[in-house]
Amino acid sequence: MQYTLRNVPPEIDAALRRRARREGRSLNEMAIQALREATGMEGEVAELRRRDLSDVVGSWIAEPAVDEALDEPRKVDPDLWGGAASRRGARRGR
């Protein structure tokens, strides 16, 4: 979420900038921290959004055409993965 704040009083601006400098943080980080403190959220961990997937668990329906289509990319080409060509390249210092 992005905010644009206007008419920030100079004393608040100065205080946030001083605190940011003192803590080695950006003005943006300090403003968010101040908002957390002001709203009583200091110390709370942001709640993660989670989706319950129990409605789809066990719902896979075997489809031979899909399985066949997925079999080809799952095959390992021995020449690319440790086969004879790979061993020849290793002997030549590649």
Secondary structure by P-SEA (a helix, b strand, c coil): cbbbbccccaaaaaaaaaaaaaacccaaaaaaaaaaaaacccccccbbbbbbcccccccbbbbaaaaaaacccccccccccccaaaaaaaaacc
